[in-house]
Amino acid sequence: MSSSKERVILVTGAAGGIGGACADLLLHEGKRVCAADLKPFHDDDVHADAEDTLLLQKVDVSDAASCKAVVAATVARFGRLDGLVHMAGVHSDHDWRELEPEQFNRLLSINVTGTFLMAKAAAEAMRKTGGGSIVLTSSGSVNLSGHGGDVNICPAFVTSKAAIIGLVGALARSFAPLHIRVNAISPGATDTAMTASYDEKAMRRLSKRTLAGRVGTAGEIARVASFLVSDASSYVDGQVIAVNGGDTFGA
């Protein structure tokens, strides 16, 4: 493994939200970062002051070739890959009446199959340089069977995030001989574009549900992701870490 300051981390879903916050924090900490997303990056994502430590790439995580290509680009630029923070995914608020099979399968292909494809591609690179750390993303909606408030419960989204819990365990065991740790973050309600469409009443309900009395910030989730790709978490493996302000204990 490389030293902490030389670490190379690939962050997916990095064009905004939690993924963007993760890329920003890791750069601030001195890491070399490949920020990848299917969506285009904005000018303020370029970080002119981080020209030598930031690579921006396009990736479609549902496509195996695209996952391999973004890993290859990262290694070509920085010489290695030490960590993956996989935040890419799609959200849906279609309830069971509205949800069509094609929509269900498309969401699973991105949130579940895409997670596996990205982890697989990253592990192939990490095994060549002594190991690494992979951080995946579940959701607090798995425990609560939806998002609360007046927001529709989407069976496809909840199912996809529940699948990540099983995937973490399977990959952690599979990758352990390669010295690659696999964990996941399970965010609670977070102030991102995903919750931007929620009305004031829904946001109040989400806030009251937590012990913290508020929704989280992308930066708060990012700090846990940074911990999980660092040596500080060297004895943490196969875990799903809830970062939710205590939303299973609130009112």
C-alpha positions as CSV (number, residue, x, y, z in Angstrom):
1,M,0.0,0.0,0.0
2,S,1.2,3.5,-0.7
3,S,1.6,6.1,2.1
4,S,-1.5,8.1,3.2
5,K,-0.5,11.2,1.2
6,E,0.2,9.2,-1.9
7,R,-3.1,7.3,-1.9
8,V,-5.1,7.1,-5.1
9,I,-8.8,7.0,-4.7
10,L,-11.5,6.6,-7.4
11,V,-14.8,8.3,-6.5
12,T,-17.9,7.5,-8.6
13,G,-21.0,9.7,-8.6
14,A,-18.5,12.6,-8.1
15,A,-20.3,15.3,-10.2
16,G,-22.4,16.3,-7.1
17,G,-24.0,15.3,-3.9
18,I,-22.2,12.9,-1.5
19,G,-19.9,11.7,-4.2
20,G,-18.8,15.3,-5.0
21,A,-18.3,15.9,-1.3
22,C,-16.1,12.8,-1.0
23,A,-13.9,13.9,-3.9
24,D,-13.5,17.4,-2.4
25,L,-12.6,16.1,1.0
26,L,-10.1,13.5,-0.3
27,L,-8.4,16.2,-2.4
28,H,-8.3,18.5,0.6
29,E,-6.6,15.7,2.6
30,G,-3.9,15.4,-0.1
31,K,-5.1,12.3,-1.9
32,R,-4.9,11.8,-5.6
33,V,-8.4,11.5,-6.9
34,C,-10.2,10.2,-10.0
35,A,-13.6,11.8,-9.9
36,A,-16.0,9.9,-12.2
37,D,-19.6,10.3,-13.2
38,L,-21.9,9.7,-16.1
39,K,-23.2,13.3,-15.7
40,P,-21.0,16.2,-16.9
41,F,-18.8,18.0,-14.4
42,H,-19.3,21.8,-13.9
43,D,-16.5,24.3,-14.1
44,D,-16.3,24.6,-10.3
45,D,-15.6,20.9,-10.1
46,V,-12.3,21.2,-12.0
47,H,-10.2,22.4,-9.0
48,A,-7.6,24.3,-11.0
49,D,-5.4,24.2,-7.8
50,A,-5.4,20.4,-7.9
51,E,-4.3,19.9,-11.5
52,D,-1.7,17.3,-10.5
53,T,-3.9,15.4,-8.1
54,L,-7.4,15.3,-9.9
55,L,-8.5,13.4,-12.9
56,L,-12.1,13.8,-14.2
57,Q,-13.6,10.9,-16.1
58,K,-16.9,9.8,-17.5
59,V,-18.2,6.4,-16.4
60,D,-21.4,4.3,-16.9
61,V,-21.3,1.9,-14.0
62,S,-23.8,-0.4,-15.6
63,D,-21.4,-1.1,-18.4
64,A,-18.5,-3.5,-17.5
65,A,-16.2,-2.0,-20.2
66,S,-16.8,1.5,-18.9
67,C,-15.9,0.4,-15.3
68,K,-12.7,-1.2,-16.5
69,A,-11.8,1.9,-18.6
70,V,-12.2,4.3,-15.7
71,V,-10.0,2.1,-13.5
72,A,-7.4,1.9,-16.3
73,A,-7.4,5.6,-16.8
74,T,-6.8,6.1,-13.1
75,V,-3.9,3.7,-13.0
76,A,-2.5,5.3,-16.2
77,R,-2.6,8.7,-14.7
78,F,-1.5,8.0,-11.1
79,G,0.3,4.6,-11.3
80,R,-2.0,2.7,-9.0
81,L,-5.4,2.4,-7.3
82,D,-5.7,2.2,-3.5
83,G,-9.3,2.9,-2.8
84,L,-12.8,3.1,-4.4
85,V,-15.6,5.2,-3.0
86,H,-18.6,4.1,-5.0
87,M,-21.4,6.6,-4.7
88,A,-22.9,6.4,-8.2
89,G,-26.5,5.3,-8.3
90,V,-30.0,6.3,-9.3
91,H,-33.0,7.2,-7.2
92,S,-36.7,6.6,-7.9
93,D,-39.9,7.6,-6.1
94,H,-42.2,5.4,-8.3
95,D,-44.5,3.5,-6.0
96,W,-45.6,-0.1,-6.7
97,R,-48.5,1.0,-8.8
98,E,-46.4,3.1,-11.1
99,L,-43.3,0.9,-11.3
100,E,-42.9,-1.0,-14.6
101,P,-40.6,-4.1,-14.9
102,E,-38.3,-2.2,-17.3
103,Q,-37.9,0.6,-14.7
104,F,-37.3,-1.9,-11.9
105,N,-34.6,-3.8,-13.9
106,R,-32.9,-0.7,-15.1
107,L,-32.5,0.6,-11.5
108,L,-31.1,-2.7,-10.4
109,S,-28.7,-2.8,-13.3
110,I,-27.2,0.5,-12.1
111,N,-27.4,0.3,-8.3
112,V,-26.7,-3.4,-7.9
113,T,-25.0,-4.8,-11.0
114,G,-23.1,-1.5,-11.4
115,T,-21.8,-1.7,-7.9
116,F,-20.5,-5.2,-8.5
117,L,-18.9,-4.3,-11.8
118,M,-17.2,-1.2,-10.3
119,A,-15.9,-3.2,-7.3
120,K,-14.7,-6.0,-9.5
121,A,-12.7,-3.6,-11.8
122,A,-11.2,-1.8,-8.8
123,A,-10.2,-5.1,-7.1
124,E,-8.4,-6.2,-10.2
125,A,-6.2,-3.1,-10.0
126,M,-5.7,-3.2,-6.3
127,R,-4.6,-6.8,-6.1
128,K,-1.5,-5.8,-8.3
129,T,-0.3,-3.3,-5.7
130,G,-0.9,-5.1,-2.4
131,G,-4.6,-4.4,-1.6
132,G,-6.8,-1.5,-0.8
133,S,-10.2,-0.5,0.5
134,I,-13.6,-0.4,-1.2
135,V,-16.5,1.6,0.1
136,L,-20.0,1.0,-1.3
137,T,-23.3,2.7,-0.6
138,S,-26.5,1.3,0.9
139,S,-29.3,3.4,2.3
140,G,-31.2,3.9,5.5
141,S,-34.4,3.3,3.5
142,V,-33.7,-0.4,3.8
143,N,-34.4,-0.3,7.5
144,L,-37.3,2.1,7.2
145,S,-38.8,0.6,4.0
146,G,-38.9,4.0,2.4
147,H,-38.0,7.6,2.8
148,G,-40.7,8.9,5.2
149,G,-42.5,12.1,4.9
150,D,-44.9,12.3,2.0
151,V,-42.5,10.8,-0.4
152,N,-43.5,7.6,-2.3
153,I,-41.8,4.4,-1.3
154,C,-40.0,2.9,-4.3
155,P,-39.7,-0.9,-4.0
156,A,-36.9,-0.9,-6.7
157,F,-34.7,1.6,-4.9
158,V,-35.2,-0.1,-1.5
159,T,-34.5,-3.5,-3.0
160,S,-31.4,-2.3,-4.7
161,K,-29.9,-0.8,-1.5
162,A,-30.8,-4.0,0.5
163,A,-28.8,-6.0,-2.1
164,I,-25.7,-3.9,-1.3
165,I,-25.7,-5.3,2.3
166,G,-25.4,-8.8,1.0
167,L,-22.8,-7.8,-1.6
168,V,-20.6,-6.2,1.0
169,G,-20.4,-9.5,2.9
170,A,-19.8,-11.6,-0.1
171,L,-17.1,-9.3,-1.5
172,A,-15.4,-8.8,1.8
173,R,-14.9,-12.5,2.1
174,S,-13.9,-12.9,-1.5
175,F,-11.4,-10.1,-1.5
176,A,-9.9,-10.7,2.0
177,P,-7.1,-12.9,0.5
178,L,-6.1,-10.0,-1.7
179,H,-5.9,-7.6,1.3
180,I,-8.8,-5.6,0.0
181,R,-11.3,-4.5,2.6
182,V,-15.0,-3.9,1.6
183,N,-17.4,-1.9,3.6
184,A,-20.5,0.3,2.9
185,I,-22.0,3.5,4.2
186,S,-25.8,3.6,4.8
187,P,-26.7,7.3,4.7
188,G,-29.9,8.6,6.3
189,A,-31.7,11.5,4.8
190,T,-29.1,13.9,3.5
191,D,-29.4,17.4,2.0
192,T,-28.5,16.7,-1.6
193,A,-30.2,17.0,-5.0
194,M,-32.0,13.7,-4.2
195,T,-34.0,15.4,-1.5
196,A,-34.3,18.7,-3.2
197,S,-37.8,17.8,-4.5
198,Y,-39.1,17.0,-1.0
199,D,-41.6,19.5,0.3
200,E,-41.2,21.3,3.6
201,K,-43.6,19.0,5.4
202,A,-41.6,15.9,4.3
203,M,-38.3,17.5,5.4
204,R,-39.7,18.3,8.8
205,R,-40.8,14.7,9.2
206,L,-37.4,13.4,8.2
207,S,-35.7,15.7,10.6
208,K,-38.0,14.8,13.6
209,R,-37.3,11.1,12.9
210,T,-33.6,11.6,13.9
211,L,-32.0,12.0,17.3
212,A,-30.0,14.9,15.7
213,G,-33.3,16.7,14.9
214,R,-32.1,17.4,11.3
215,V,-31.1,15.8,8.0
216,G,-27.4,15.2,7.4
217,T,-25.0,17.0,5.1
218,A,-23.0,15.5,2.2
219,G,-19.8,16.5,4.0
220,E,-20.8,14.4,7.1
221,I,-21.2,11.3,5.0
222,A,-17.9,12.1,3.2
223,R,-16.0,12.1,6.4
224,V,-17.0,8.5,7.1
225,A,-16.1,7.4,3.6
226,S,-12.7,9.0,4.0
227,F,-12.2,7.1,7.3
228,L,-13.1,3.8,5.6
229,V,-10.5,4.2,2.8
230,S,-7.8,5.2,5.3
231,D,-5.5,3.1,7.5
232,A,-7.5,4.4,10.5
233,S,-10.2,1.8,9.6
234,S,-7.7,-1.1,9.0
235,Y,-9.7,-3.4,11.3
236,V,-13.1,-2.6,9.8
237,D,-14.1,-5.1,7.1
238,G,-17.5,-6.4,5.8
239,Q,-19.5,-3.7,7.7
240,V,-22.4,-1.5,6.8
241,I,-22.0,1.8,8.7
242,A,-25.2,3.8,9.3
243,V,-24.6,7.5,9.1
244,N,-28.1,8.8,9.9
245,G,-28.2,11.0,13.0
246,G,-29.9,8.2,14.8
247,D,-33.0,8.1,12.5
248,T,-34.0,4.6,13.8
249,F,-34.3,6.0,17.3
250,G,-36.0,9.3,16.8
251,A,-39.6,10.3,17.1
